[in-house]
Amino acid sequence: MGTLGSTRGFHVSHHHFQVVTPGFPQSLLANSKPQRHPLPFLSPCFRHLAFSPKALSIAFSLPDDASSATEIVDIDPFLAVKILIQKKAVEVSALLKGTSIFLVGMNSTIKTNLGKLLADALRYYHFDSDSLVEEACGGESAAKSFKEQDEKGFCDSETEVLKQLSSMGRLIVCAGDGAVKSSTNLALLRHGISIWIDVPIEIVAKNVIEEGVRIPGMELSYSETDENQLSTNLSVLYEEMRSGYATADVSVSLQKVASQLGYDELDAVTAEDMAMEVLREIQRLARVKKMIEEAARPF
């Protein structure tokens, strides 16, 4: 398949992906079923969680017929974080009711990892819109060539992919910059909750140089000696896209999360840290929406 124009013909049903055109991204078929792993048992008797560098202690109440009122156990802190995220995800899932989530913002390792982590915690599907567009085109090189030859056609294909994704539920979509470049695409994001993952330029630049993260429109290869030029180019791109990113329902800043957690280095922020903040923000958004709806009801 040499172009993306034929993506206009594909159709996706809610529970099963049906390919009507050869250009339909095959990864959608491969991911047509969410991962099935049961959530760990979360005891309602948790009373206190206190982190320490070596372990996490959990104090919880025991049944009335137990000989002791409380008991302290030490567990691995990484397991504790996972339990906390999944516990919060259970609360948020009840509020979401299957509403999809679109992550916007510059490409970065933490955005990608965050998308996968949220999908796992919420038991959602996970997709990257840029990857779907490239796959429908026949690969990265073919997509680049198509964009150079027919930019409008390429943008139309981005819109078609977003249209299909936005028509479904229970998705975590890492959206490319094309998602915020037009009013049509921004309207499609309104079918779900859009969240701006705001990552500092220095972190994005580091991801590009050290991990090969690709930034659409900046296909050049950069080495450590080009870091200043890369940062400059990223800053220009960031300013161009900022107004689009800012239309998101929620903004989660890596820098703010680092400050809240008392981290000295931005690199210390993990996908888990960001996931907890995203889940909290979704929870706040859902509660505000509910309050507005209740206030609008006639007496």
Secondary structure, DSSP 8 states (H G I E B T S, - for coil): ---SGGGGG-EE-SSSEE--STTS-HHHHHTSS----------TTEEEEEE-SS-EEEEEE--TTSSSSEEEEEE-HHHHHHHHHHHHHHHHHHHHTT--EEEESS--HHHHHHHHHHHHHHT-EEEEHHHHHHHHHTSHHHHHHHHHH-HHHHHHHHHHHHHHHHTSSSEEEE--GGGGSSHHHHHHHTTSEEEEEE--HHHHHHHHHHH---BTTB-----GGGHHHHHHHHHHHHHHHHHHHTTSSEEEEHHHHHHHHT-SSGGG--HHHHHHHHHHHHHHHHHHHHHHHHHHS--
